[in-house]
């Protein structure tokens, strides 16, 4: 893991506040999104055993594990079909890419796929495989949903 330095908490709070504004839903569906964010912290209980707890995401530090929950609801009167939720990833946040349903982009949302599918140019004219820090956007295709149906998407990221 590389060293993480130079991240200001105030800058992260601004980036986190913008997360709700950076979501979009394709196909102009009547979809409501609510975002909840937590930091997973490890504490020690009275017996000296480590315990994982979720804390408010109002104070972030490099190395923190951020958990983001996206709760969605089809508020339309028709079934939801062919919809996707897209989120811009703030700088300094590195996704946990284990979710097979997650599609990523390394070029601002122009192309989508899995991380191992992207080859990027290098400054000297060569190419290299994309890495997690290259991700600019993340997207999930939603299942078809009847009117009123709800669902949840969650993902993890590390604050760099």
VENDA-V158981 format. One record per backbone hydrogen bond with DSSP energy under -1.0 kcal/mol. NH is the residue of the N-H (numbers start at 1). CO is the residue of the C=O. E is the energy in kcal/mol with one decimal. If there is no record, write none. Layout:
BEGIN
nh:NH co:CO e:E
nh:NH co:CO e:E
END
This chain:
BEGIN
nh:12 co:8 e:-1.7
nh:13 co:9 e:-2.5
nh:14 co:10 e:-1.9
nh:15 co:11 e:-2.0
nh:16 co:12 e:-3.0
nh:17 co:13 e:-2.4
nh:18 co:14 e:-1.4
nh:19 co:16 e:-1.2
nh:22 co:18 e:-1.1
nh:24 co:86 e:-1.9
nh:26 co:84 e:-2.1
nh:31 co:29 e:-2.2
nh:32 co:73 e:-2.7
nh:34 co:71 e:-2.6
nh:36 co:69 e:-2.4
nh:38 co:67 e:-2.6
nh:39 co:55 e:-2.4
nh:40 co:65 e:-2.9
nh:41 co:53 e:-3.1
nh:43 co:51 e:-3.3
nh:45 co:49 e:-2.8
nh:48 co:45 e:-2.1
nh:51 co:43 e:-3.3
nh:53 co:41 e:-3.0
nh:55 co:39 e:-2.8
nh:63 co:159 e:-3.8
nh:64 co:61 e:-2.3
nh:66 co:157 e:-3.3
nh:67 co:38 e:-3.3
nh:68 co:155 e:-2.9
nh:69 co:36 e:-3.2
nh:70 co:153 e:-3.7
nh:71 co:34 e:-2.9
nh:72 co:151 e:-2.7
nh:73 co:32 e:-1.7
nh:74 co:149 e:-2.7
nh:75 co:30 e:-2.4
nh:75 co:73 e:-1.0
nh:80 co:145 e:-4.3
nh:85 co:140 e:-2.6
nh:86 co:24 e:-2.5
nh:87 co:138 e:-3.0
nh:89 co:136 e:-3.1
nh:93 co:90 e:-1.2
nh:94 co:158 e:-2.6
nh:96 co:156 e:-2.6
nh:102 co:99 e:-1.3
nh:103 co:139 e:-3.1
nh:104 co:113 e:-3.1
nh:105 co:137 e:-2.2
nh:113 co:104 e:-1.6
nh:117 co:114 e:-2.0
nh:118 co:115 e:-1.6
nh:120 co:128 e:-3.4
nh:122 co:126 e:-2.3
nh:125 co:122 e:-1.8
nh:128 co:120 e:-2.4
nh:130 co:118 e:-2.3
nh:134 co:131 e:-2.5
nh:135 co:132 e:-1.3
nh:136 co:105 e:-3.0
nh:137 co:105 e:-1.6
nh:138 co:87 e:-2.5
nh:139 co:103 e:-2.9
nh:140 co:85 e:-2.1
nh:142 co:83 e:-2.7
nh:145 co:80 e:-1.9
nh:148 co:74 e:-2.6
nh:149 co:146 e:-2.2
nh:151 co:72 e:-2.2
nh:153 co:70 e:-2.6
nh:155 co:68 e:-2.1
nh:157 co:66 e:-2.2
nh:158 co:94 e:-2.9
nh:159 co:64 e:-2.5
nh:160 co:92 e:-3.4
END
